[in-house]
């Protein structure tokens, strides 16, 4: 059974950098078939893909967030991490980590973590 669990702060201040970690069990993040992804959902809006990291450590980001986003990994802990800088209240959302297939389908999701950007 594959499980993903997000962890990180629930409240951050504007202009700060958000750091969220996803811990994976039941699979390894070096698995060749999958893309380890971050997705968010602002209040009242749809899902927004943020980016992913591959088994080799290559990263791909949404063009709209690319300048503020970094995804890294710790293979010894089977974790991958999202950093999103220069936060504004518009970054308030529920943030999810997920395992995506080569066809773009996310077959396993974390439960999500609410992040609020407010002073």
C-alpha positions in Angstrom: 0.0 0.0 0.0 1.5 3.3 -1.1 1.1 6.2 1.3 2.1 9.8 1.1 2.1 12.2 4.0 2.7 16.0 3.9 4.2 17.9 6.7 5.0 21.5 7.3 3.8 24.8 8.8 0.1 25.7 8.6 0.6 29.4 8.8 3.3 31.5 7.2 3.8 35.2 6.7 3.9 37.1 3.4 7.3 37.3 1.7 8.5 34.2 3.6 9.4 30.8 2.0 7.1 27.8 2.5 8.8 24.4 3.0 6.7 21.3 2.8 7.9 17.7 3.0 6.2 14.6 1.6 7.2 11.3 3.2 6.5 8.2 1.0 6.0 4.6 2.2 5.2 1.5 0.2 7.2 2.7 -2.8 10.5 4.4 -3.4 10.9 7.9 -5.0 13.6 6.4 -7.2 11.0 4.2 -8.9 11.4 4.6 -12.7 7.7 4.7 -13.5 6.5 7.6 -11.4 6.7 11.4 -11.0 6.6 12.7 -7.5 4.3 15.7 -7.6 3.1 18.7 -5.7 -0.5 20.1 -6.3 -2.5 22.7 -4.5 -6.1 23.8 -4.3 -6.9 27.4 -3.2 -10.2 28.0 -1.4 -13.1 27.8 -3.8 -10.9 27.0 -6.8 -9.7 23.9 -8.7 -6.5 21.9 -8.4 -3.3 23.6 -9.6 -0.2 21.5 -10.5 2.9 23.0 -9.0 5.6 20.6 -10.2 7.3 17.3 -9.9 10.6 15.5 -9.4 11.7 12.4 -11.3 13.6 9.3 -10.2 16.8 10.9 -11.5 16.2 14.1 -9.6 15.1 16.1 -12.6 12.5 18.7 -11.9 9.7 20.3 -13.8 7.6 23.3 -12.7 4.4 25.0 -13.6 5.4 28.0 -15.7 3.3 30.3 -13.6 5.2 29.3 -10.4 8.6 28.4 -11.8 10.4 31.5 -10.6 9.4 30.8 -7.0 9.4 27.0 -6.8 12.0 24.4 -5.9 11.5 20.7 -5.5 14.2 18.5 -4.0 14.5 15.1 -2.5 16.2 13.0 0.2 16.4 9.5 -1.1 17.8 8.2 2.2 14.5 9.2 3.9 12.3 8.6 0.9 11.1 12.2 1.0 10.7 15.0 -1.4 10.3 18.7 -0.5 8.6 21.7 -1.9 9.9 25.2 -1.4 7.8 28.1 -2.5 9.3 31.6 -2.0 8.0 35.2 -1.9 4.6 34.1 -0.5 1.5 36.2 -0.8 -2.0 35.6 0.5 -2.9 34.2 -3.0 -0.7 31.2 -2.1 -3.1 30.2 0.6 -4.3 26.7 -0.3 -4.4 23.1 0.6 -1.2 21.5 -0.6 -1.0 17.9 -1.7 1.8 15.6 -2.7 1.0 12.8 -5.1 2.4 10.0 -7.2 1.8 10.6 -10.9 2.1 8.1 -13.7 3.7 8.7 -17.1 0.2 9.3 -18.4 -0.3 12.2 -16.0 -2.7 10.4 -13.7 -2.2 10.8 -9.9 -2.9 7.4 -8.5 -1.9 8.0 -4.9 -2.4 11.2 -2.9 -1.5 12.5 0.5 -4.3 13.8 2.7 -3.2 17.4 2.1 -2.1 20.1 4.4 -3.7 23.5 4.7 -1.3 26.4 4.4 -2.5 30.0 5.2 -0.4 33.0 4.2 -1.2 35.8 6.6 0.5 38.4 8.7 
